[in-house]
Amino acid sequence: MPFGRVSSGLPTGGGRAVFDGRMPTAPGDLRVEGHGIEPVPQDNRYGGAGRLFTVWFAPNLTMTGVFTGTLGIVFGLDFATALAAVVLGTVIGAVPTAYLGTWGSRTGAGQLPLARLAFGRAVALPGVLQWASSVAWDALIGLFGGDALAQLCGWPFWLGVMVMMLGQGALGVLGYEAIHRLQILMTFVLAAAFALIAIRMAGDVHVVTSGSAHGADRAGAFVLTSTVALSLTLSWAPYASDFSRYLPRTTSRSRMFWYTLLGLVASFLAVQILGLWGASVLTDQTAAGVDQLLGGGVPGSLGLLAVALAALCSNAMNDYSGSLALQTIGVRLPRPAAAALAAALGFPLVLWMHAADTTARFQNVLLFVGYWIPGFVAIVVVDWLVRREPVTDLAAATAGPRRAWPPLLAFVGAFAAAVPFMDTGLYVGPVADALHGADLSYYVAFLVALAVYAPLRLQEEKNA
């Protein structure tokens, strides 16, 4: 098949029409994108690799990242040690995300639709998890965005969250190009806002030079802090090619990789360093801490507005990718409606997180939404590398019966193997406990999935 119309192998007729639809035609085309998980034809591709920097930079300048940064100090580390842990985890998690993002231009397909190459019909399992994760991320980020909006406008918390969800849902409905254009603008706006926060902190806030954790406890806290940072950048992996699927097939893969990696690492390190630095003033009530830090008045209001806008940018991407995940598992709901649904479901989860111990619930949700991702990444990467030729026809590549049990065995086995290594407020595995809180579950899950799936997939390819 030529590089023009690349079919996904989805049902024809009315069922397939739900997954197809109007596509943006050029930069700045802000009409509603009705296009779902059908691959984007080559004739409809546009844009350059440079837009991947802004689409992965702006959405991470959120108070979620700042609050995550404070956890290193909460775990008992000093600033320098916590910083080293954050840098390590951030880079490790960003590499697979940047690599997966290069697949979008090669296939015109989103990340979960591409996972059918490896999982076949069994893609329903990671698809459901991805959809649920997108809703959970709506809550993690909307918690701070809604709080900031409520304080800025003098509204009750629930109303701030509701307005936040309506705004992000609208962007998710508009789709791919609207999100890309917003992130270009917000890269400059949010970078300036967070720079203002850093300048204000420079005079009033001092870093923590000594921590309460020592010896083995300090090593455990280092690993846990690194894993939390890793979970942030790796959490974008199941979304990665969703935001590169309209790029032309000829787009440089190396440029795509480096622009994505730089956007992820630079943004996440910026906000987490602010969190480490300002841990003494940026508490559970993070929006209030920002307002107080900036001295209230106009600077404080601008800071709160930036927090709200940052949440809007990030959650619009959650809703967009959530809509593609929902279609991937077979739900015949138009993409715009699926995006609106994800935003609506995030609302009660935000209220639940806000109702009690925010720190504990935040950490629990943050880690649990990502425990499945390392195994998923290992499986789809192995399948991609084992294929003899590049995927240019998704329908042909997914045609015919595929054994569901090898990827399912690796996927479930990876998660099961990781359970003893987990460390959350709800559950601490025996290995994590013995290692003084060190959470190695992400690494274990990846390696187990790799060890189980790789020989099975290689044997399958040999027999083909």
C-alpha positions as CSV (number, residue, x, y, z in Angstrom):
1,M,0.0,0.0,0.0
2,P,1.4,3.5,-0.8
3,F,2.1,5.9,1.9
4,G,-1.1,7.8,1.3
5,R,-4.1,6.3,3.0
6,V,-3.0,4.0,5.8
7,S,-5.8,1.9,7.1
8,S,-6.1,0.6,10.7
9,G,-8.0,-2.5,9.9
10,L,-11.0,-1.2,11.9
11,P,-14.5,-2.2,11.0
12,T,-15.8,-0.7,7.8
13,G,-19.1,1.1,7.4
14,G,-20.8,3.0,10.2
15,G,-18.6,1.5,12.9
16,R,-15.4,2.7,11.2
17,A,-16.9,6.1,10.6
18,V,-16.9,6.8,14.3
19,F,-13.1,6.4,14.4
20,D,-12.6,8.6,11.3
21,G,-13.7,12.2,10.8
22,R,-12.5,15.7,10.0
23,M,-8.8,16.4,10.4
24,P,-6.9,19.7,10.8
25,T,-5.4,20.7,7.5
26,A,-2.6,23.1,8.6
27,P,-1.1,24.9,11.6
28,G,-3.7,27.1,13.1
29,D,-6.7,25.1,11.9
30,L,-8.7,25.2,15.2
31,R,-11.9,23.6,14.0
32,V,-13.1,20.6,16.0
33,E,-11.0,17.5,15.1
34,G,-13.5,14.7,14.6
35,H,-10.8,12.2,13.6
36,G,-10.3,9.3,16.0
37,I,-8.0,6.4,16.0
38,E,-7.9,5.8,12.2
39,P,-4.3,6.5,11.0
40,V,-3.7,9.9,9.5
41,P,-3.2,9.7,5.8
42,Q,0.1,11.0,4.5
43,D,-1.6,13.6,2.4
44,N,-3.1,15.1,5.6
45,R,0.3,15.4,7.5
46,Y,1.8,18.8,8.3
47,G,4.1,20.5,10.8
48,G,7.7,20.1,11.9
49,A,9.6,18.3,14.7
50,G,10.1,21.6,16.6
51,R,6.5,21.7,17.7
52,L,7.2,18.6,19.8
53,F,9.3,20.7,22.2
54,T,6.5,23.0,23.1
55,V,3.8,20.3,23.3
56,W,5.9,18.4,25.8
57,F,7.3,21.5,27.7
58,A,4.3,23.6,28.5
59,P,2.0,20.9,29.9
60,N,4.5,19.9,32.6
61,L,4.9,23.4,34.1
62,T,2.2,22.5,36.6
63,M,2.0,22.6,40.4
64,T,1.7,18.8,40.3
65,G,5.4,18.7,39.3
66,V,6.2,21.3,42.0
67,F,4.4,19.3,44.6
68,T,6.1,16.1,43.5
69,G,9.5,17.9,44.0
70,T,8.6,18.6,47.6
71,L,8.4,14.9,48.3
72,G,12.1,14.4,48.2
73,I,12.4,16.7,51.2
74,V,9.3,15.1,52.9
75,F,11.1,11.7,52.6
76,G,14.0,13.2,54.6
77,L,16.6,14.1,51.9
78,D,18.7,17.2,51.7
79,F,18.4,19.4,48.6
80,A,21.5,18.2,46.8
81,T,20.7,14.5,47.3
82,A,17.1,15.0,46.3
83,L,18.1,16.9,43.2
84,A,20.4,14.1,42.1
85,A,17.5,11.6,42.5
86,V,15.1,13.8,40.6
87,V,17.5,14.3,37.7
88,L,18.2,10.6,37.5
89,G,14.5,9.5,37.5
90,T,13.4,12.3,35.2
91,V,15.9,11.4,32.4
92,I,15.3,7.6,32.7
93,G,11.6,8.1,32.3
94,A,11.8,10.6,29.5
95,V,14.0,8.4,27.2
96,P,11.3,5.7,26.3
97,T,8.6,8.4,26.0
98,A,10.7,10.3,23.5
99,Y,11.5,7.1,21.6
100,L,7.8,6.1,21.3
101,G,6.9,9.6,20.1
102,T,8.9,9.0,16.9
103,W,6.4,6.3,15.9
104,G,3.6,8.8,15.2
105,S,5.1,10.2,12.0
106,R,6.0,6.8,10.7
107,T,2.5,5.4,11.0
108,G,0.1,8.3,11.5
109,A,-1.3,6.4,14.5
110,G,-1.7,7.2,18.2
111,Q,0.2,5.2,20.9
112,L,-2.7,2.9,22.1
113,P,-3.9,2.1,18.5
114,L,-0.3,1.2,17.7
115,A,-0.2,-1.1,20.8
116,R,-2.5,-3.5,18.8
117,L,0.6,-4.5,16.9
118,A,1.9,-6.3,20.0
119,F,-1.3,-7.0,22.0
120,G,-3.9,-7.7,19.2
121,R,-7.4,-7.9,20.8
122,A,-5.7,-8.1,24.2
123,V,-5.0,-4.3,23.8
124,A,-8.3,-3.9,25.8
125,L,-6.4,-4.3,29.0
126,P,-3.7,-1.6,28.6
127,G,-6.4,0.5,26.9
128,V,-8.7,0.4,29.9
129,L,-5.7,1.2,32.2
130,Q,-4.7,4.1,29.9
131,W,-8.2,5.5,29.9
132,A,-8.4,5.3,33.7
133,S,-5.0,6.8,34.0
134,S,-6.0,9.8,31.9
135,V,-8.9,10.4,34.3
136,A,-6.6,10.0,37.3
137,W,-4.2,12.5,35.9
138,D,-7.1,14.9,35.3
139,A,-7.6,14.8,39.1
140,L,-3.9,15.0,40.0
141,I,-3.4,18.2,38.0
142,G,-6.9,19.6,38.3
143,L,-6.5,19.5,42.1
144,F,-4.1,22.4,41.9
145,G,-5.6,24.1,38.9
146,G,-9.0,24.2,40.4
147,D,-7.7,25.3,43.7
148,A,-5.8,28.2,42.1
149,L,-8.8,29.3,40.1
150,A,-11.1,29.2,43.1
151,Q,-8.7,31.3,45.1
152,L,-8.2,33.7,42.2
153,C,-11.9,34.3,41.7
154,G,-13.1,33.9,45.3
155,W,-15.1,30.8,44.5
156,P,-15.7,27.6,46.5
157,F,-13.2,24.9,45.6
158,W,-15.8,22.7,43.8
159,L,-16.7,25.5,41.5
160,G,-13.1,26.3,40.6
161,V,-12.6,22.6,39.7
162,M,-15.8,22.5,37.7
163,V,-14.8,25.5,35.6
164,M,-11.3,24.0,35.1
165,M,-12.8,20.7,33.9
166,L,-15.1,22.5,31.5
167,G,-12.2,24.5,30.0
168,Q,-9.9,21.5,29.6
169,G,-12.8,19.4,28.2
170,A,-13.4,22.1,25.6
171,L,-9.7,21.9,24.5
172,G,-9.8,18.1,24.4
173,V,-12.9,18.3,22.2
174,L,-11.2,20.8,19.8
175,G,-8.3,18.3,19.5
176,Y,-4.8,18.0,18.2
177,E,-4.1,21.3,16.5
178,A,-5.8,23.4,19.2
179,I,-3.6,21.7,21.8
180,H,-0.4,22.2,19.9
181,R,-1.2,25.9,19.3
182,L,-2.0,26.5,22.9
183,Q,1.2,24.8,24.1
184,I,3.3,27.1,21.8
185,L,1.7,30.2,23.5
186,M,1.8,28.8,27.0
187,T,5.5,27.8,26.7
188,F,6.4,31.5,26.9
189,V,3.6,32.5,29.4
190,L,4.2,29.7,31.9
191,A,8.0,29.9,31.6
192,A,7.7,33.6,32.6
193,A,5.3,32.9,35.4
194,F,7.4,30.2,37.0
195,A,10.5,32.3,36.5
196,L,8.7,35.0,38.6
197,I,8.0,32.4,41.3
198,A,11.7,31.4,41.3
199,I,12.8,35.1,41.6
200,R,10.5,35.7,44.5
201,M,11.8,32.5,46.2
202,A,15.4,33.6,45.8
203,G,15.1,36.2,48.5
204,D,12.8,34.5,51.0
205,V,13.3,30.7,50.8
206,H,16.4,28.7,51.7
207,V,17.2,25.2,50.6
208,V,17.2,22.3,53.0
209,T,20.9,21.5,53.5
210,S,20.5,18.6,55.8
211,G,17.9,15.8,55.8
212,S,16.4,13.7,58.5
213,A,17.1,10.4,56.7
214,H,20.5,8.7,57.3
215,G,22.2,5.5,56.3
216,A,20.0,2.9,54.7
217,D,16.9,5.1,55.2
218,R,18.6,7.8,53.1
219,A,19.4,5.3,50.3
220,G,15.8,4.2,50.4
221,A,14.5,7.7,50.2
222,F,16.8,8.5,47.3
223,V,15.4,5.5,45.3
224,L,11.8,6.4,46.2
225,T,12.3,10.0,45.1
226,S,13.9,8.9,41.9
227,T,11.0,6.5,41.2
228,V,8.4,9.2,41.8
229,A,10.3,11.5,39.3
230,L,10.6,8.7,36.8
231,S,6.8,8.1,37.1
232,L,6.1,11.6,35.9
233,T,8.0,11.5,32.6
234,L,7.2,7.8,31.9
235,S,3.5,8.5,32.5
236,W,3.5,10.3,29.1
237,A,4.7,7.1,27.3
238,P,1.2,5.7,26.4
239,Y,0.4,9.2,24.9
240,A,3.6,9.8,23.0
241,S,2.7,9.3,19.4
242,D,-0.7,10.8,19.8
243,F,0.9,14.3,19.4
244,S,3.2,13.4,16.5
245,R,0.7,11.4,14.3
246,Y,0.1,14.4,12.0
247,L,3.8,15.0,11.3
248,P,4.9,14.0,7.8
249,R,6.5,10.6,7.5
250,T,9.8,12.3,6.3
251,T,10.2,14.1,9.6
252,S,13.6,13.5,11.1
253,R,13.3,10.8,13.8
254,S,16.4,12.1,15.6
255,R,15.0,15.6,15.8
256,M,11.7,14.3,17.0
257,F,13.4,12.3,19.8
258,W,15.6,15.2,21.0
259,Y,12.9,17.8,20.9
260,T,10.6,15.6,22.9
261,L,13.3,14.6,25.4
262,L,14.4,18.2,25.9
263,G,10.9,19.4,26.4
264,L,10.1,16.7,29.0
265,V,13.4,16.9,30.9
266,A,13.6,20.7,31.0
267,S,10.1,21.3,32.1
268,F,9.9,18.5,34.8
269,L,13.3,19.5,36.2
270,A,12.3,23.1,36.4
271,V,9.1,22.5,38.4
272,Q,10.6,19.8,40.6
273,I,13.6,21.9,41.5
274,L,11.2,24.6,42.6
275,G,9.4,22.1,44.7
276,L,12.7,20.9,46.4
277,W,13.7,24.5,46.9
278,G,10.4,25.8,48.3
279,A,9.3,22.7,50.2
280,S,9.1,24.7,53.4
281,V,6.4,27.0,52.0
282,L,4.8,25.0,49.3
283,T,2.6,22.7,51.4
284,D,-0.6,20.8,50.7
285,Q,-2.3,24.1,50.0
286,T,0.1,24.7,47.1
287,A,-2.0,27.4,45.4
288,A,-2.2,29.4,48.7
289,G,1.5,29.0,49.1
290,V,2.2,30.5,45.6
291,D,-0.1,33.4,46.4
292,Q,1.6,34.1,49.7
293,L,5.1,33.6,48.2
294,L,4.4,36.2,45.5
295,G,3.1,38.7,48.1
296,G,-0.5,38.6,47.1
297,G,-1.9,41.5,45.0
298,V,-1.2,41.6,41.2
299,P,1.8,39.2,41.4
300,G,-0.1,36.7,43.5
301,S,-3.1,36.8,41.1
302,L,-0.8,36.3,38.1
303,G,0.8,33.4,39.8
304,L,-2.6,31.8,40.6
305,L,-3.6,32.4,37.0
306,A,-0.5,30.7,35.7
307,V,-1.2,27.6,38.0
308,A,-4.7,27.4,36.5
309,L,-3.5,27.8,32.9
310,A,-0.8,25.2,33.4
311,A,-3.4,22.7,34.6
312,L,-5.6,23.5,31.7
313,C,-2.8,22.8,29.2
314,S,-1.8,19.5,30.7
315,N,-5.3,18.1,31.3
316,A,-6.4,18.9,27.7
317,M,-3.8,16.4,26.6
318,N,-5.0,13.8,29.2
319,D,-8.6,14.2,27.8
320,Y,-7.4,14.0,24.2
321,S,-5.4,10.8,24.7
322,G,-8.1,9.4,26.9
323,S,-10.5,9.7,24.0
324,L,-8.2,7.7,21.7
325,A,-7.7,5.0,24.4
326,L,-11.5,4.7,24.8
327,Q,-11.9,4.1,21.1
328,T,-9.0,1.7,21.0
329,I,-10.8,-0.7,23.4
330,G,-13.8,-0.7,21.1
331,V,-16.1,2.0,22.5
332,R,-17.8,3.5,19.5
333,L,-18.0,7.0,20.9
334,P,-16.9,10.0,18.7
335,R,-13.5,11.3,19.7
336,P,-14.8,14.7,20.9
337,A,-17.5,13.1,23.0
338,A,-15.0,10.7,24.5
339,A,-12.7,13.6,25.4
340,A,-15.6,15.4,27.2
341,L,-16.4,12.3,29.1
342,A,-12.8,12.0,30.5
343,A,-13.0,15.6,31.8
344,A,-16.4,15.0,33.4
345,L,-15.2,11.9,35.3
346,G,-12.1,13.7,36.6
347,F,-14.3,16.0,38.6
348,P,-15.4,13.6,41.4
349,L,-11.9,12.2,41.8
350,V,-10.5,15.7,42.4
351,L,-13.1,16.2,45.2
352,W,-12.1,12.9,46.7
353,M,-8.4,13.8,46.8
354,H,-9.2,17.2,48.3
355,A,-11.4,15.8,51.0
356,A,-8.6,14.3,53.3
357,D,-4.8,13.8,53.4
358,T,-3.8,15.4,50.1
359,T,-0.2,14.3,50.4
360,A,-1.0,10.6,50.9
361,R,-3.7,10.4,48.3
362,F,-1.6,12.3,45.8
363,Q,1.4,10.0,46.2
364,N,-0.9,6.9,46.0
365,V,-2.7,8.0,42.8
366,L,0.6,9.2,41.2
367,L,2.3,5.8,41.7
368,F,-0.6,3.5,41.0
369,V,-1.5,5.2,37.7
370,G,2.0,4.3,36.4
371,Y,2.8,0.8,37.7
372,W,1.4,-0.8,34.5
373,I,3.4,1.4,32.1
374,P,6.9,-0.2,32.3
375,G,5.6,-3.6,31.3
376,F,3.6,-2.0,28.5
377,V,6.6,-0.1,27.2
378,A,8.8,-3.2,27.2
379,I,6.2,-5.2,25.2
380,V,5.5,-2.7,22.5
381,V,9.1,-1.8,22.0
382,V,10.1,-5.5,21.7
383,D,7.3,-6.1,19.1
384,W,8.3,-3.0,17.2
385,L,12.0,-4.0,17.0
386,V,11.4,-7.6,16.1
387,R,9.3,-6.7,13.0
388,R,11.4,-7.2,9.9
389,E,10.2,-4.1,8.1
390,P,8.8,-0.7,9.1
391,V,5.1,-0.5,9.7
392,T,3.5,1.4,6.8
393,D,0.2,-0.4,6.7
394,L,-1.3,-0.8,10.1
395,A,-4.2,-2.9,8.8
396,A,-1.8,-5.4,7.2
397,A,0.4,-5.5,10.3
398,T,-2.5,-6.3,12.6
399,A,-4.3,-8.6,10.2
400,G,-4.8,-12.3,11.1
401,P,-5.1,-13.9,14.4
402,R,-2.5,-12.9,17.0
403,R,-1.8,-15.0,20.1
404,A,-3.1,-12.9,23.0
405,W,-1.4,-14.9,25.7
406,P,2.3,-13.9,25.2
407,P,1.8,-10.2,25.8
408,L,-0.9,-10.8,28.5
409,L,1.5,-13.2,30.3
410,A,4.3,-10.7,30.2
411,F,2.1,-7.7,31.1
412,V,0.4,-9.4,34.1
413,G,3.5,-11.1,35.1
414,A,5.5,-7.9,35.1
415,F,2.9,-6.2,37.4
416,A,2.8,-9.2,39.7
417,A,6.6,-9.3,40.0
418,A,6.6,-5.6,40.8
419,V,4.1,-5.8,43.7
420,P,6.7,-6.8,46.4
421,F,8.8,-3.8,45.4
422,M,6.1,-1.2,45.6
423,D,6.0,1.6,48.2
424,T,2.9,3.6,48.6
425,G,0.8,5.0,51.4
426,L,-1.7,2.2,50.9
427,Y,0.8,-0.7,50.5
428,V,4.4,-1.3,51.1
429,G,5.8,-4.5,49.6
430,P,8.1,-6.7,51.7
431,V,11.1,-6.1,49.5
432,A,10.5,-2.3,49.6
433,D,10.2,-2.5,53.3
434,A,13.4,-4.5,53.6
435,L,15.1,-1.9,51.4
436,H,14.1,0.9,53.7
437,G,11.3,2.2,51.4
438,A,13.2,2.0,48.1
439,D,10.6,1.5,45.3
440,L,12.2,-0.5,42.5
441,S,8.9,-1.7,41.1
442,Y,9.2,0.2,37.8
443,Y,12.6,-1.3,37.0
444,V,11.4,-4.8,38.0
445,A,8.3,-4.6,35.9
446,F,10.2,-3.5,32.8
447,L,12.9,-6.2,33.1
448,V,10.4,-9.0,33.8
449,A,8.2,-8.0,30.9
450,L,11.3,-7.9,28.7
451,A,12.5,-11.3,29.9
452,V,9.1,-13.0,29.4
453,Y,8.0,-11.4,26.2
454,A,11.2,-11.1,24.1
455,P,11.8,-14.9,23.7
456,L,8.1,-15.6,22.9
457,R,8.0,-12.8,20.3
458,L,11.2,-13.9,18.7
459,Q,10.0,-17.5,18.5
460,E,6.7,-16.2,16.9
461,E,8.6,-14.2,14.3
462,K,10.8,-17.2,13.5
463,N,7.8,-19.4,12.9
464,A,6.0,-16.8,10.8
